[in-house]
Amino acid sequence: MLLSIVNMALAIGVVVSHVVLVVGLVYFFVHRKNPDHAPARLLMKGADLLLIGIVLGGILLSLFYSRFAGFAPCILCVIQRYFLYPQIIFLVIAWRTQKMWAYTVVWMLSLVGAVIALYHNYIDYGGADLFACDALGAGISCTKRYVMELGYVTIPMMSLTAFVLILVILSFKMRRMCHNNQAHI
């Protein structure tokens, strides 16, 4: 019962995130010459806490699925966790110090995580696997679906959404910091 409620809540969150990403990217693309408009100021004011919330949520949910629900992670899930978990440390440092290097580290970790998540989604939705996941020693197939909600929301899709959200928010935050000369190295 709890698992189905969590799955549906996360699926709705993923769909809402996709809509917000598309609308936000279109809006910010249209207003790209003026990075100081009201929605940008509002987003940047809460960006650090939003990013910490996304990463903390991803960490807690990955632990929920593996520890509480008993879903054994495949090797690609484990690798994605390697790129998600350390982000919380760098985000707290960035939030407290506003140092550009900390945001850059999180951006790079998210970029690599997103590429892995994109590949994971590719094979999860039927693409050709470049290597056998279970041959890497994990024993769990990377195409095993524990969650499928709303016709497309799977655990790899949740991961990809989180990484892309982090990348987009950080890209806007870092651009605004550079534009306003607030970037402290």
N, C-alpha and C positions, 0 to 999 in steps of 0.2 A: 504494500500500500504506500509506504513512505517513498520507496524507490520510484514508483510510477508518478507520484506527485512531483518529486524532484526532477525526473526526466521531462515531464510536461512543462514545468516551470522553466527549466533550462532551455527547452526547445523554443518556448515563447520568447525568452530573453535573447536567444540567437536570432530569431526572425526580427525582433524589434531592433537589435543591433545592426542587422543587415540593412534595414530601412533607414536607420539613422545614419549609417555610413554612406549610403547612396545619396540621401538628401543633403547631408553635411558636405560631402565632397563636391556635389554640384554647386551648392551655395558658396562654398569657399573658393571654388574655381571661378565662379562668376565674379567674386569680389577679391580676386587674388592681388589686385594692384593696391588694395587698401587693407592691410592686415590688422588694422586697428578699429574695425567696426564692432558694434555692440556684441553680437554673438561670439566673436573671437575673444573679446575681453572677458566675457562670462565664462567661456570654456577654459581660458588660460588661468582664471582665478581659482578654479577648482580642479585643474588638470592633474596636479600632483596627487591629490587624494583620490581622484577617479582612477588614475593609473595604479595606485597602491591597492585600491579596491578590486580592480580587475585581476591583478596578479595574485593577491591574497585569495580571491574567490577561486581562481584557477588552481592554486595550491590545495586549498581545502577540498574542492570538488574532486580533484584527482585522488586525494587521500580517501575521500568518502567512497568513491567508486572502487578503489582497490582494497580498502580495509573493511568498510561496512558492507558494501554490496558484494564483495568477493570477486570482482572482475580482475582477472590476472592481466596486467599490462603487457602488450607486445613490446618488442625491442624499439620500434619507432615511438611508441608512447613514452617509454623510459628515456629515450634520447631527447624528446620534446621537454620532458620534465627537467632534464639537465640544463636546458636553456631558459626555463621558466623560473625555477626555484631561486636562483641567485639574484634575480631581478629585484626581489623585495628589498634586499640589502642596499643595492645601488639606488633604488627609488627613494628610500628613506634618506640616504645621504644627499641625493639631489634635492629632495624636498626641503631639507634643513639648510643646505648650503647654496643651492641654486648654481652649482658648478656644472658647466657644460660637459665635462669629461664623464660625469656620472650618467647624464642623460644619453650621451653617445654610447656608453657601454650597454645600457638597457636597449637602445635602438638596435645595436649590432646583435645582441642576444635574441631580440625579437625577430630580426630579419632571418637569422639562421633557423630559428624555431618555426617561422612561417613557411620557409622553403621546405623544411621537413614535413610540416603539417600539410602543405599543399601536395607533396608527393604521397603522403599517407592517404589523403582524400582521393587522389588519382587512382591508387590501387584499390582503395575501399569501394569505389564506385565502378570497378571492373577493368581498370587499366592494366596493362602488362607490368608485372612485377620484375624489376631489374635484378633483384636478388631475392632468394627465399628467406623470408623473415625468420622462420623457425630454424633455418640452417645456421643462424647466427648464435644459437645456443639458448634462446629464450624459450623455445618450445611452443610458443603461442603464435598463431597466425595473425599477421597484421590486417587481414581482411575479415577477421571474426567480428561480427556486429553484436555488441551487447545492448546498444540503444539505437532505435530508429523511430523518431518522432516526426510528425507532420510531413512525412514522405521524403525528408532529406537530412534531418538533423541527427547526426551521429556524434560519437565522442571525437573523432578526428575533425569534424566540422566545428565543434565547440572550440577545440584547440586553435584551429585556423582563425576563427572569428576573434578569439582573444588576442592572438598575436597581431592580427591586422589592426584591431582597435588600438592596441598599444603603439604600433608603428604610425598610424595616422595621427593620433593625439600627440605623440612625441614630435612628429614632423612639424605640426603646427606650432607646438610649444617652442621648439628649438628655432624655428624660423622667426617667430615673434621675438624671442630673446635676442637673436642676432639683429633684427630690424631695429629694436629699441636699445641696442648696445648694452643689454643687460647680461650678456654672456660673460661669465667668469670662468676662466679656464682653471 
